[in-house]
Amino acid sequence: MAHRIATLGDVTAQFDVILSDVWGVLHNGVTVFPDAAIALETARNAGKTVVLITNSPRPAPGVIAQLRAFGVPDSAYDRIITSGDVTRGLIAEGPKKVFLLGPDRDMPLLDGLDVERVSESEAQSIVCTGFFDDETETPEDYTDMLKGFIARAVPMICANPDLVVERGERIIPCAGAMAAYYEQLGGEVRIAGKPHSPIYEACIAAATDVRGAFTKDRVLAIGDGMPTDVRGAIAADLQLLYVSGGIHAAEYTLNGETDEALLNAYLKSQNAAPGWWMPRLA
């Protein structure tokens, strides 16, 4: 059973490196969780190395700007590794004519790469960062387009493996949902972000660059997403602090609070055994 803790400081003495999720831990897309930033800053002041690990399709500079806009201080972390950062390698290795499936604000993902953004009919690969309109659309709205790509054996490179994300009080679909639907229809999908190993390898390399060598048992992962943060930590053989107030909260909330018995039953049903949990990082 996961153990309830009151603050991150309750466990940081056991660790040298903290890999913290961003969306769902530091903010929900609308509101920052100021205690979370303070917790990470406090850990750094105690000598810990903090690497933010996010499935954002934006390369790190775009996420840093977003965090600053939310009021998250640079002092809350040492480095940030995004799914966009590690996905750029997949894009560079793939076909050169790419169709960007997602909003234009994600164009920086392609900056400096030897690829050409083309129309749907010319595409040799799809770079999926999300939906054109994630407020109203579902993957099924793209069925005809996706079947057309599959008929031409066009691979999809998914830059944000998250299935859903919090946006304020709502749950919004992400590129991972599109990728899952593409696979369901018979398409090929390539992913480097959480829960896959490339993003964890990049985070460990970044932490090593900051502090030097450390052992894996001295690394703590923090996150709220079962398919990404939790599965990724399990696959990377890392200890985990689960933030229960994120995207799965409806599974175990009673009267507005996390019910510990329901939470542990949910975690058991998912074959997940985080060492600790707390409603929000504090």
C-alpha positions as CSV (number, residue, x, y, z in Angstrom):
1,M,0.0,0.0,0.0
2,A,1.1,3.5,-0.7
3,H,1.9,5.6,2.3
4,R,0.3,9.0,2.8
5,I,2.9,11.8,3.4
6,A,2.3,15.4,4.3
7,T,5.2,17.1,2.5
8,L,7.8,16.2,-0.1
9,G,10.3,16.8,2.7
10,D,9.1,13.7,4.5
11,V,11.0,11.5,2.0
12,T,13.6,13.6,0.2
13,A,16.4,12.5,2.6
14,Q,16.3,9.1,0.8
15,F,16.9,10.7,-2.7
16,D,19.4,12.7,-4.6
17,V,17.4,13.3,-7.8
18,I,13.7,14.2,-8.3
19,L,12.0,13.8,-11.6
20,S,8.7,15.8,-11.4
21,D,5.8,15.9,-13.8
22,V,4.6,19.3,-14.7
23,W,1.0,19.4,-15.9
24,G,-1.1,18.0,-13.0
25,V,1.7,18.5,-10.5
26,L,2.9,22.1,-10.9
27,H,-0.3,23.4,-12.6
28,N,-3.5,22.3,-14.2
29,G,-3.2,24.4,-17.4
30,V,-5.1,27.3,-15.8
31,T,-4.1,27.5,-12.1
32,V,-0.6,27.1,-10.7
33,F,-0.2,25.0,-7.5
34,P,2.2,27.3,-5.6
35,D,2.9,24.8,-2.8
36,A,4.3,22.4,-5.5
37,A,6.8,24.9,-6.7
38,I,7.8,25.7,-3.1
39,A,8.3,21.9,-2.4
40,L,10.6,21.5,-5.3
41,E,12.5,24.7,-4.5
42,T,12.9,23.5,-0.9
43,A,14.3,20.1,-2.2
44,R,16.8,21.9,-4.3
45,N,17.9,24.1,-1.3
46,A,18.5,20.8,0.5
47,G,20.9,19.7,-2.2
48,K,18.6,17.7,-4.4
49,T,18.6,17.9,-8.2
50,V,15.2,18.5,-9.7
51,V,14.5,17.7,-13.3
52,L,11.1,18.4,-14.7
53,I,9.8,15.7,-17.0
54,T,6.8,16.6,-19.1
55,N,4.9,15.2,-22.1
56,S,4.5,18.7,-23.5
57,P,5.1,18.7,-27.3
58,R,6.9,22.0,-26.9
59,P,10.7,22.0,-26.6
60,A,12.0,23.1,-23.2
61,P,12.3,26.9,-23.9
62,G,8.5,27.1,-24.6
63,V,7.7,25.2,-21.4
64,I,10.0,27.4,-19.4
65,A,8.3,30.5,-20.7
66,Q,4.9,29.0,-19.8
67,L,6.1,28.1,-16.3
68,R,7.4,31.7,-15.8
69,A,4.0,33.0,-16.9
70,F,2.3,30.8,-14.3
71,G,4.7,32.2,-11.7
72,V,6.8,29.1,-11.2
73,P,10.3,30.3,-10.4
74,D,13.4,29.1,-12.3
75,S,14.7,28.2,-8.8
76,A,12.2,25.3,-8.5
77,Y,14.2,23.1,-10.9
78,D,17.6,22.5,-12.4
79,R,16.6,21.2,-15.9
80,I,13.5,20.4,-17.9
81,I,13.1,17.6,-20.4
82,T,10.0,17.6,-22.6
83,S,8.5,15.0,-24.9
84,G,9.0,17.6,-27.6
85,D,12.8,17.5,-26.9
86,V,13.1,13.8,-27.3
87,T,10.5,13.6,-30.1
88,R,12.7,15.9,-32.3
89,G,15.0,12.9,-32.7
90,L,12.2,10.7,-34.0
91,I,11.2,13.5,-36.5
92,A,14.7,14.0,-37.7
93,E,15.1,10.2,-38.3
94,G,11.8,9.9,-40.2
95,P,10.5,11.0,-43.6
96,K,11.2,14.6,-44.5
97,K,7.7,15.6,-45.6
98,V,5.6,16.0,-42.4
99,F,2.0,16.9,-41.7
100,L,1.6,18.7,-38.4
101,L,-1.6,17.5,-36.7
102,G,-2.1,20.0,-34.0
103,P,-2.3,23.8,-33.4
104,D,0.2,26.2,-35.1
105,R,1.6,27.2,-31.7
106,D,3.4,23.8,-31.7
107,M,5.4,24.7,-34.8
108,P,8.6,25.3,-32.8
109,L,8.8,21.5,-32.5
110,L,10.0,21.5,-36.1
111,D,12.4,24.4,-35.9
112,G,15.9,23.7,-37.1
113,L,15.0,20.2,-38.4
114,D,15.6,19.1,-41.9
115,V,12.0,18.5,-42.6
116,E,9.3,20.2,-44.7
117,R,5.8,20.9,-43.4
118,V,3.4,19.8,-46.1
119,S,-0.3,19.3,-46.7
120,E,-2.2,16.2,-45.8
121,S,-2.1,14.8,-49.3
122,E,1.7,15.2,-49.5
123,A,2.6,13.9,-46.1
124,Q,5.1,11.0,-45.6
125,S,4.7,11.2,-41.8
126,I,2.4,12.8,-39.3
127,V,3.7,14.8,-36.4
128,C,0.9,14.8,-33.9
129,T,1.0,17.4,-31.1
130,G,-2.7,17.3,-30.4
131,F,-6.0,18.4,-32.0
132,F,-6.8,21.4,-34.1
133,D,-9.4,22.2,-31.5
134,D,-9.1,20.2,-28.3
135,E,-12.0,22.0,-26.7
136,T,-14.6,20.4,-29.0
137,E,-13.0,17.5,-31.0
138,T,-12.4,13.8,-30.3
139,P,-10.1,11.4,-32.2
140,E,-13.2,10.0,-34.0
141,D,-13.7,13.3,-35.7
142,Y,-10.4,12.6,-37.6
143,T,-11.4,9.1,-38.7
144,D,-11.5,9.8,-42.5
145,M,-8.2,11.6,-42.4
146,L,-6.5,8.9,-40.4
147,K,-7.8,6.1,-42.5
148,G,-6.4,8.0,-45.5
149,F,-3.0,8.1,-43.9
150,I,-3.2,4.4,-43.0
151,A,-4.0,3.5,-46.6
152,R,-0.7,5.1,-47.6
153,A,1.2,3.5,-44.6
154,V,2.1,7.0,-43.2
155,P,3.6,6.6,-39.7
156,M,2.4,8.9,-36.8
157,I,5.0,10.5,-34.6
158,C,3.3,11.4,-31.3
159,A,4.8,14.3,-29.6
160,N,2.6,14.2,-26.5
161,P,1.7,10.7,-25.3
162,D,-0.7,12.0,-22.6
163,L,-4.2,10.6,-23.2
164,V,-5.9,13.4,-21.3
165,V,-4.9,16.4,-19.2
166,E,-6.5,18.7,-16.7
167,R,-7.4,22.1,-17.9
168,G,-8.9,23.9,-14.9
169,E,-11.8,21.7,-13.8
170,R,-12.1,19.9,-17.1
171,I,-10.4,16.9,-18.7
172,I,-9.1,17.6,-22.2
173,P,-7.9,15.0,-24.7
174,C,-4.3,15.0,-25.8
175,A,-2.2,13.7,-28.7
176,G,-1.8,10.3,-27.0
177,A,-5.5,9.7,-27.5
178,M,-5.1,10.4,-31.2
179,A,-2.2,8.1,-31.3
180,A,-4.1,5.3,-29.5
181,Y,-6.9,5.7,-32.0
182,Y,-4.5,5.6,-34.9
183,E,-3.1,2.3,-33.6
184,Q,-6.6,1.0,-33.1
185,L,-7.3,1.7,-36.8
186,G,-4.2,-0.1,-37.8
187,G,-1.7,2.7,-38.1
188,E,2.0,2.8,-37.0
189,V,2.9,5.1,-34.1
190,R,6.3,6.2,-32.8
191,I,6.7,7.7,-29.3
192,A,9.6,8.9,-27.2
193,G,7.8,10.6,-24.3
194,K,6.5,9.1,-21.1
195,P,6.1,6.2,-20.4
196,H,8.8,5.3,-23.0
197,S,12.5,5.1,-22.1
198,P,14.0,7.9,-24.3
199,I,12.6,10.7,-22.1
200,Y,13.8,8.9,-18.9
201,E,17.2,8.4,-20.3
202,A,17.4,12.1,-21.2
203,C,16.4,13.1,-17.7
204,I,18.9,10.8,-16.0
205,A,21.6,12.3,-18.4
206,A,20.5,15.8,-17.5
207,A,20.6,15.1,-13.7
208,T,24.1,13.4,-14.1
209,D,25.3,16.5,-15.9
210,V,24.1,18.7,-13.0
211,R,25.4,16.6,-10.0
212,G,27.6,13.8,-11.3
213,A,27.0,10.1,-10.7
214,F,24.2,8.7,-8.6
215,T,22.4,5.4,-8.3
216,K,18.9,4.7,-9.6
217,D,17.6,3.9,-6.1
218,R,18.3,7.5,-5.3
219,V,15.9,8.8,-7.9
220,L,12.2,9.7,-7.0
221,A,9.6,10.2,-9.7
222,I,6.5,12.3,-9.0
223,G,3.4,12.3,-11.2
224,D,-0.4,11.9,-11.4
225,G,-0.9,10.0,-14.7
226,M,-1.3,6.3,-14.6
227,P,-0.5,5.5,-18.3
228,T,2.4,7.9,-18.4
229,D,4.0,8.9,-15.1
230,V,3.2,5.7,-13.2
231,R,3.9,3.3,-16.0
232,G,7.0,5.2,-17.0
233,A,8.4,5.1,-13.4
234,I,7.7,1.4,-13.2
235,A,9.4,0.7,-16.5
236,A,12.4,2.8,-15.6
237,D,12.6,1.0,-12.2
238,L,12.2,4.2,-10.2
239,Q,10.5,4.9,-6.9
240,L,7.3,6.9,-7.2
241,L,5.3,9.6,-5.3
242,Y,1.8,9.5,-6.7
243,V,-0.2,12.8,-6.7
244,S,-3.8,11.7,-6.3
245,G,-5.5,15.0,-7.1
246,G,-4.8,14.8,-10.8
247,I,-6.5,13.3,-13.8
248,H,-7.7,10.1,-12.0
249,A,-9.1,11.8,-8.9
250,A,-12.7,10.8,-9.8
251,E,-11.7,7.1,-9.3
252,Y,-11.3,7.4,-5.6
253,T,-12.7,10.7,-4.4
254,L,-15.5,10.9,-1.7
255,N,-16.9,14.2,-0.5
256,G,-14.2,16.1,-2.3
257,E,-11.3,14.2,-0.7
258,T,-9.1,11.3,-1.7
259,D,-10.4,8.1,0.1
260,E,-7.4,6.1,1.0
261,A,-9.1,2.7,0.8
262,L,-10.5,3.5,-2.7
263,L,-7.1,4.9,-3.8
264,N,-5.3,1.8,-2.8
265,A,-7.9,-0.4,-4.4
266,Y,-7.5,1.6,-7.6
267,L,-3.7,1.4,-7.5
268,K,-4.0,-2.4,-7.0
269,S,-6.4,-2.7,-9.9
270,Q,-3.8,-1.0,-12.1
271,N,-0.9,-3.2,-10.8
272,A,0.8,-0.1,-9.5
273,A,2.5,0.2,-6.2
274,P,3.9,3.8,-5.6
275,G,5.8,4.1,-2.3
276,W,3.9,7.3,-1.3
277,W,1.0,9.5,-2.2
278,M,-0.4,12.9,-1.4
279,P,-3.3,14.9,-2.9
280,R,-1.1,17.7,-4.2
281,L,2.6,18.2,-4.0
282,A,3.4,20.3,-1.0
